[in-house]
Amino acid sequence: MSFSSVDIENGTLHIGHCIEVLESLPPESVQTCITSPPYWQVKDYNIKDGVEWDDWEGVLSYEPTVWQYIKNLTAVFKSVFRVLRHDGTLWLNMGDTYLKRTEQGLIGGLTDSGHNVRGNLAMLPWSLAIYMASELWCLRRDVIWHRPNAIPESVTNRPVKDFEYLFMFTKSRKGYYYDWEGVREPQAPSSIERQKRGYKKRQEYLGDKRKAPRSMKAYYDQRKNDPSYYRRRRSVWSIPVSGLNNDSSHIRHHAAFPEALVEICVKASSREGDVVLDPFLGSGTTAIVSEKLNRKWIGIDVNPEYCVLSAERIRKAAGEKGAQ
């Protein structure tokens, strides 16, 4: 299966199988990878031609078992590991689903006991994360992406889900690039009030009997004249889901990344001029945010229709940026 490429503004869009494209890229040529693979057996991505994997032939996300899907994704991210710089970062968003048949299995071979796993969560996010961390990667953070406007599920026997996982992987425990100041967030109102009140002796907050930790007192003393009141970013991000209903194209992508989510990852893990990769580009949000933040980008998708959609959106975003 061959692939084709087209240059768009600061990046390149590749139409083809992600592993084939990744193998054509130079080693350590990408600063950060931000992506969301196709959900397993959840959506029909309208892809007809499958590819040959290690021991299975077909389209990614159409695998008959959880284990096969995990293995194929791990192969993709092994190729990502090769092209990522030594100080690079992978941000991986992963959705979950429920098992419909016992023979679909769970990753740990749990069906060997004869237990009927039908109705269990497939546990895809953590199964993939554990497998990747045990094979090659260093898992540095699990982020909860809270979706305040998530579409309600029509269920009455369990809570409705309104979050997904976003994993932060690196190539090693130390030495990777992370700009914590570039992704600071506002402090909690209670913290701002304590900071405004200041301190008296023995590190006690004014108007509060609790004592401030030594590290926090030094931190507040250093920033007592800072009116911005920011703190280091936390690991629960409340960001609404984005839709493409207002897009002019007749092609739709219903699982589009919100730009605000991608923006945090790009700012945290890259500098201006760095290369950002998305091997499952979909509607093109990673490339669009990279354009707006003056990064180069590489996008890959096997679906020609999604490539048409993403190219249209990228050119539109680049035109709006140039008009400013």
Secondary structure, DSSP 8 states (H G I E B T S, - for coil): ---EEEEETTEEEEES-HHHHHHHS-TT-EEEEEE----TTT--------EE-SS-EE-TT--SSHHHHHHHHHHHHHHHHHHEEEEEEEEEEE---B--SGGG--TT-GGGG----TTSB--HHHHHHHHHHHHT-EEEEEEEEE-TT----S-SSS----EEEEEEEESSSSS----TGGG-EE--HHHHHHHHH-B-GGGBBTT-SSB--HHHHHHHHHTTT-SS-EE---SEEE------TT-SSS---TT---HHHHHHHHHHH--TT-EEEETT-TTSHHHHHHHHTT-EEEEEES-HHHHHHHHHHHHHHHHHHHH-
